[in-house]
Amino acid sequence: RPRRPRAVSAGAMAGLSRTLGIFGAFVAVVGAAFYPIYFRPLLLPEEYKKEQSINRAGIVQEDIQPAGTLDLCVCIDGFKDP
């Protein structure tokens, strides 16, 4: 004989909605944190480029990260003598 589906109790439904609410709040907080970091520059590239050109004025990248100082042979094969 086939089984009858069990009715879900009110307590189980309350627990499920609480879990979904907490999960939804977490997703909302993560989304709100990622908006200015990732999505805003992606959606407004011209404004972001203008802001970065102002922020990076007077900075020479070679002063911060000189070219050619990293020995790539060591990074590729750490067991060879340099």
DSSP file (Angstrom, degrees, kcal/mol; ACC not computed):
  #  RESIDUE AA STRUCTURE BP1 BP2  ACC     N-H-->O    O-->H-N    N-H-->O    O-->H-N    TCO  KAPPA ALPHA  PHI   PSI    X-CA   Y-CA   Z-CA
    1    1 A R              0   0    0      0, 0.0     2,-0.0     0, 0.0     0, 0.0   0.000 360.0 360.0 360.0 139.2    0.0    0.0    0.0
    2    2 A P        -     0   0    0      0, 0.0     2,-0.2     0, 0.0     0, 0.0  -0.338 360.0-112.8 -70.8 147.8    1.4    3.5   -0.9
    3    3 A R        -     0   0    0      1,-0.0     3,-0.0    -2,-0.0     0, 0.0  -0.521  23.3-126.0 -78.6 146.1    2.6    5.8    1.9
    4    4 A R        -     0   0    0     -2,-0.2     2,-0.1     1,-0.1    -1,-0.0  -0.741  31.6-108.5 -86.6 137.4    0.7    8.9    2.7
    5    5 A P        -     0   0    0      0, 0.0     2,-0.2     0, 0.0    -1,-0.1  -0.435  36.3-117.8 -65.8 139.5    2.8   12.1    2.6
    6    6 A R        -     0   0    0     -2,-0.1     2,-0.3     1,-0.1    -3,-0.0  -0.530  23.6-117.1 -78.8 143.5    3.4   13.4    6.1
    7    7 A A        -     0   0    0     -2,-0.2     2,-0.4     1,-0.1    -1,-0.1  -0.582  28.1-120.7 -76.7 140.2    2.1   16.9    6.9
    8    8 A V        -     0   0    0     -2,-0.3    -1,-0.1     1,-0.1     2,-0.0  -0.701  28.9-126.5 -84.9 129.9    4.8   19.4    7.9
    9    9 A S     >  -     0   0    0     -2,-0.4     4,-1.8     1,-0.1     5,-0.1  -0.283  16.5-115.4 -74.5 161.8    4.3   20.8   11.3
   10   10 A A  H  > S+     0   0    0      1,-0.2     4,-2.2     2,-0.2     5,-0.2   0.846 115.4  56.5 -65.0 -34.4    4.2   24.5   12.0
   11   11 A G  H  > S+     0   0    0      2,-0.2     4,-2.0     1,-0.2    -1,-0.2   0.881 106.4  49.3 -65.5 -38.3    7.4   24.3   14.1
   12   12 A A  H  > S+     0   0    0      2,-0.2     4,-2.1     1,-0.2    -1,-0.2   0.889 110.9  50.0 -68.2 -38.1    9.3   22.8   11.1
   13   13 A M  H  X S+     0   0    0     -4,-1.8     4,-2.5     2,-0.2    -2,-0.2   0.886 109.5  51.4 -66.9 -37.8    8.0   25.5    8.8
   14   14 A A  H  X S+     0   0    0     -4,-2.2     4,-2.0     2,-0.2    -2,-0.2   0.904 110.6  48.7 -65.2 -40.6    9.1   28.2   11.3
   15   15 A G  H  X S+     0   0    0     -4,-2.0     4,-2.3     2,-0.2    -2,-0.2   0.888 111.5  49.8 -65.4 -38.5   12.5   26.7   11.5
   16   16 A L  H  X S+     0   0    0     -4,-2.1     4,-2.6     2,-0.2    -2,-0.2   0.918 111.4  47.4 -66.2 -44.2   12.8   26.5    7.7
   17   17 A S  H  X S+     0   0    0     -4,-2.5     4,-2.1     2,-0.2    -1,-0.2   0.860 111.6  51.6 -67.9 -32.9   11.7   30.1    7.3
   18   18 A R  H  X S+     0   0    0     -4,-2.0     4,-2.5     2,-0.2    -1,-0.2   0.926 111.0  47.8 -66.6 -44.0   14.2   31.2    9.9
   19   19 A T  H  X S+     0   0    0     -4,-2.3     4,-2.5     1,-0.2    -2,-0.2   0.920 113.0  47.9 -62.0 -44.3   17.0   29.3    8.2
   20   20 A L  H  X S+     0   0    0     -4,-2.6     4,-2.7     1,-0.2    -1,-0.2   0.875 111.0  52.1 -64.8 -36.4   16.0   30.9    4.8
   21   21 A G  H  X S+     0   0    0     -4,-2.1     4,-2.3     2,-0.2    -2,-0.2   0.917 111.0  46.0 -64.9 -43.6   15.9   34.3    6.4
   22   22 A I  H  X S+     0   0    0     -4,-2.5     4,-2.2     2,-0.2    -2,-0.2   0.923 114.8  47.5 -65.3 -43.6   19.4   34.0    7.9
   23   23 A F  H  X S+     0   0    0     -4,-2.5     4,-2.4     1,-0.2    -2,-0.2   0.911 112.4  49.7 -63.4 -42.5   20.8   32.6    4.6
   24   24 A G  H  X S+     0   0    0     -4,-2.7     4,-2.2     1,-0.2    -1,-0.2   0.885 109.9  50.7 -63.7 -39.2   19.1   35.4    2.7
   25   25 A A  H  X S+     0   0    0     -4,-2.3     4,-2.4     2,-0.2    -1,-0.2   0.898 109.8  50.8 -65.1 -39.8   20.5   38.1    5.1
   26   26 A F  H  X S+     0   0    0     -4,-2.2     4,-2.4     2,-0.2    -2,-0.2   0.927 110.6  48.3 -62.7 -45.1   24.0   36.6    4.7
   27   27 A V  H  X S+     0   0    0     -4,-2.4     4,-2.5     1,-0.2    -1,-0.2   0.888 111.5  51.2 -62.6 -39.0   23.6   36.7    0.9
   28   28 A A  H  X S+     0   0    0     -4,-2.2     4,-2.5     2,-0.2    -2,-0.2   0.904 110.3  48.3 -65.4 -41.4   22.4   40.3    1.1
   29   29 A V  H  X S+     0   0    0     -4,-2.4     4,-1.9     2,-0.2    -2,-0.2   0.918 113.3  47.1 -66.2 -42.9   25.3   41.4    3.3
   30   30 A V  H  X S+     0   0    0     -4,-2.4     4,-2.1     2,-0.2    -2,-0.2   0.914 113.2  49.4 -64.8 -41.7   27.9   39.7    1.0
   31   31 A G  H  X S+     0   0    0     -4,-2.5     4,-1.4     1,-0.2    -2,-0.2   0.899 110.3  50.2 -63.3 -40.8   26.2   41.3   -2.1
   32   32 A A  H  < S+     0   0    0     -4,-2.5    -1,-0.2     1,-0.2    -2,-0.2   0.843 111.7  49.0 -66.4 -32.7   26.2   44.7   -0.4
   33   33 A A  H  X S+     0   0    0     -4,-1.9     4,-0.5     1,-0.2    -2,-0.2   0.865 113.2  46.4 -74.0 -35.3   29.9   44.3    0.4
   34   34 A F  H  X>S+     0   0    0     -4,-2.1     4,-3.1     1,-0.2     5,-1.2   0.688  93.6  79.6 -81.1 -18.3   30.8   43.3   -3.2
   35   35 A Y  I  <>S+     0   0    0     -4,-1.4     5,-2.9     1,-0.2    -1,-0.2   0.957  99.4  36.2 -57.5 -55.6   28.8   46.0   -4.9
   36   36 A P  I  45S+     0   0    0      0, 0.0    -1,-0.2     0, 0.0    -2,-0.1   0.773 122.1  48.0 -71.4 -20.7   31.4   48.8   -4.5
   37   37 A I  I  <5S+     0   0    0     -4,-0.5    -2,-0.2     3,-0.1    -3,-0.1   0.912 133.3   0.4 -83.0 -44.3   34.3   46.5   -4.9
   38   38 A Y  I  X5S+     0   0    0     -4,-3.1     4,-1.3     3,-0.1    -3,-0.2   0.826 128.2  44.9-114.4 -51.3   33.3   44.6   -8.0
   39   39 A F  I  ><S+     0   0    0     -5,-1.2     4,-2.4     1,-0.2     5,-0.2   0.859 106.0  57.2 -75.8 -35.6   30.0   45.5   -9.6
   40   40 A R  H  ><S+     0   0    0     -5,-2.9     4,-2.3    -6,-0.3    -1,-0.2   0.945 110.6  43.1 -63.6 -48.5   30.3   49.4   -9.5
   41   41 A P  H  4 S+     0   0    0      0, 0.0    -1,-0.2     0, 0.0     7,-0.2   0.851 114.8  52.6 -63.8 -30.8   33.5   49.5  -11.5
   42   42 A L  H  < S+     0   0    0     -4,-1.3    -2,-0.2     1,-0.2    -3,-0.1   0.880 115.5  38.9 -70.0 -37.6   32.1   46.9  -13.9
   43   43 A L  H  < S+     0   0    0     -4,-2.4    -1,-0.2     1,-0.2    -3,-0.2   0.769 126.3  35.2 -84.0 -27.3   28.9   48.9  -14.4
   44   44 A L     X  +     0   0    0     -4,-2.3     4,-1.9    -5,-0.2    -1,-0.2  -0.586  66.9 158.7-125.6  68.8   30.5   52.4  -14.6
   45   45 A P  H  > S+     0   0    0      0, 0.0     4,-2.6     0, 0.0     5,-0.2   0.857  72.4  53.3 -66.2 -35.6   33.9   51.8  -16.2
   46   46 A E  H  > S+     0   0    0      2,-0.2     4,-2.1     1,-0.2     5,-0.2   0.927 110.8  46.2 -66.4 -43.0   34.5   55.5  -17.3
   47   47 A E  H  > S+     0   0    0      1,-0.2     4,-2.3     2,-0.2    -1,-0.2   0.894 113.7  50.2 -64.2 -39.2   33.9   56.9  -13.8
   48   48 A Y  H  X S+     0   0    0     -4,-1.9     4,-2.5     2,-0.2    -2,-0.2   0.909 109.8  49.6 -66.3 -42.9   36.2   54.2  -12.4
   49   49 A K  H  X S+     0   0    0     -4,-2.6     4,-2.1     2,-0.2    -1,-0.2   0.897 111.8  49.1 -63.2 -39.9   39.0   54.9  -14.9
   50   50 A K  H  X S+     0   0    0     -4,-2.1     4,-1.6     2,-0.2    -2,-0.2   0.919 112.0  48.2 -64.7 -43.8   38.7   58.7  -14.1
   51   51 A E  H  X S+     0   0    0     -4,-2.3     4,-2.3     1,-0.2    -2,-0.2   0.894 112.1  49.2 -64.0 -41.0   38.9   58.0  -10.4
   52   52 A Q  H  X S+     0   0    0     -4,-2.5     4,-2.3     2,-0.2    -1,-0.2   0.858 106.9  54.8 -68.9 -35.4   41.9   55.7  -10.7
   53   53 A S  H  < S+     0   0    0     -4,-2.1     4,-0.2     2,-0.2    -1,-0.2   0.873 111.2  46.0 -66.3 -34.2   43.8   58.2  -12.9
   54   54 A I  H >< S+     0   0    0     -4,-1.6     3,-0.9     1,-0.2    -2,-0.2   0.922 114.6  47.1 -69.8 -44.2   43.3   60.8  -10.1
   55   55 A N  H 3< S+     0   0    0     -4,-2.3    -2,-0.2     1,-0.2    -1,-0.2   0.816 115.4  45.1 -68.4 -30.7   44.3   58.3   -7.4
   56   56 A R  T >< S+     0   0    0     -4,-2.3     3,-1.8    -5,-0.1    -1,-0.2   0.303  79.8 129.8 -98.5   9.3   47.4   57.1   -9.3
   57   57 A A  T <  S+     0   0    0     -3,-0.9     3,-0.1     1,-0.3    -3,-0.1  -0.450  78.3  13.9 -65.2 130.9   48.7   60.5  -10.3
   58   58 A G  T 3  S+     0   0    0      1,-0.3     2,-0.5    -2,-0.2    -1,-0.3   0.473  96.4 122.4  84.8   2.2   52.4   60.9   -9.5
   59   59 A I    <   -     0   0    0     -3,-1.8     2,-0.6     4,-0.0    -1,-0.3  -0.872  46.8-158.8-101.5 125.7   52.9   57.2   -8.8
   60   60 A V    >>  -     0   0    0     -2,-0.5     3,-1.1     1,-0.1     4,-1.0  -0.912   8.5-151.2-102.9 119.5   55.6   55.4  -10.9
   61   61 A Q  H 3> S+     0   0    0     -2,-0.6     4,-3.2     1,-0.3     3,-0.4   0.834  93.8  60.6 -62.4 -33.4   55.0   51.7  -10.9
   62   62 A E  H 34 S+     0   0    0      1,-0.2    -1,-0.3     2,-0.2     5,-0.0   0.791 100.0  56.3 -66.1 -26.8   58.7   50.9  -11.3
   63   63 A D  H <4 S+     0   0    0     -3,-1.1    -1,-0.2     2,-0.1    -2,-0.2   0.835 115.9  36.7 -70.8 -31.6   59.4   52.6   -8.0
   64   64 A I  H  < S+     0   0    0     -4,-1.0    -2,-0.2    -3,-0.4    -1,-0.1   0.889 136.2  16.9 -86.1 -44.1   57.0   50.3   -6.3
   65   65 A Q  S  < S-     0   0    0     -4,-3.2    -1,-0.3    -5,-0.1    -2,-0.1  -0.801  81.3-149.7-133.2  88.8   57.7   47.1   -8.2
   66   66 A P    >   -     0   0    0      0, 0.0     3,-0.9     0, 0.0     2,-0.2  -0.295  23.9-112.3 -62.1 142.3   60.9   47.3  -10.1
   67   67 A A  T 3  S+     0   0    0      1,-0.2    -5,-0.0     2,-0.1     0, 0.0  -0.504  92.2  15.5 -75.8 141.4   61.0   45.2  -13.3
   68   68 A G  T 3  S+     0   0    0     -2,-0.2    -1,-0.2     2,-0.1     4,-0.0   0.586  84.3 115.3  79.6  12.1   63.2   42.2  -13.5
   69   69 A T    <   +     0   0    0     -3,-0.9     2,-0.6     2,-0.1    -2,-0.1   0.652  57.9  81.3 -87.9 -13.9   64.0   41.7   -9.8
   70   70 A L  S    S-     0   0    0     -4,-0.2     2,-1.0     1,-0.0     3,-0.1  -0.815  76.6-139.6 -95.8 122.7   62.2   38.4   -9.5
   71   71 A D    >>  -     0   0    0     -2,-0.6     4,-1.1     1,-0.2     3,-0.6  -0.700  16.0-169.3 -81.8 103.9   64.2   35.4  -10.7
   72   72 A L  H 3> S+     0   0    0     -2,-1.0     4,-2.4     1,-0.2     5,-0.2   0.748  78.6  68.2 -69.6 -23.7   61.6   33.4  -12.6
   73   73 A C  H 3> S+     0   0    0      1,-0.2     4,-2.5     2,-0.2    -1,-0.2   0.902 100.4  49.0 -62.3 -38.9   63.9   30.3  -12.9
   74   74 A V  H <4 S+     0   0    0     -3,-0.6    -1,-0.2     1,-0.2    -2,-0.2   0.882 112.0  49.2 -66.4 -38.1   63.6   29.8   -9.1
   75   75 A C  H  < S+     0   0    0     -4,-1.1     3,-0.3     1,-0.2    -2,-0.2   0.870 114.3  44.4 -70.2 -35.6   59.8   30.1   -9.3
   76   76 A I  H  < S+     0   0    0     -4,-2.4     2,-0.4     1,-0.3    -2,-0.2   0.944 132.1  14.1 -75.4 -48.2   59.5   27.7  -12.2
   77   77 A D    ><  -     0   0    0     -4,-2.5     3,-1.0    -5,-0.2    -1,-0.3  -0.877  62.3-178.1-133.4 100.1   61.9   25.0  -10.9
   78   78 A G  T 3  S+     0   0    0     -2,-0.4    -1,-0.1    -3,-0.3    -4,-0.1   0.558  78.7  64.1 -75.4  -8.2   62.8   25.3   -7.2
   79   79 A F  T 3  S+     0   0    0      2,-0.1    -1,-0.2    -5,-0.0     2,-0.2   0.587  84.5  87.4 -94.2 -10.8   65.2   22.3   -7.3
   80   80 A K  S <  S-     0   0    0     -3,-1.0    -3,-0.1    -7,-0.2     0, 0.0  -0.590  85.0-111.6 -85.1 150.1   67.7   23.8   -9.8
   81   81 A D              0   0    0     -2,-0.2    -2,-0.1     1,-0.1    -1,-0.1  -0.615 360.0 360.0 -75.5 138.4   70.6   25.9   -8.7
   82   82 A P              0   0    0      0, 0.0    -1,-0.1     0, 0.0    -9,-0.1   0.511 360.0 360.0 -71.6 360.0   70.2   29.5   -9.8
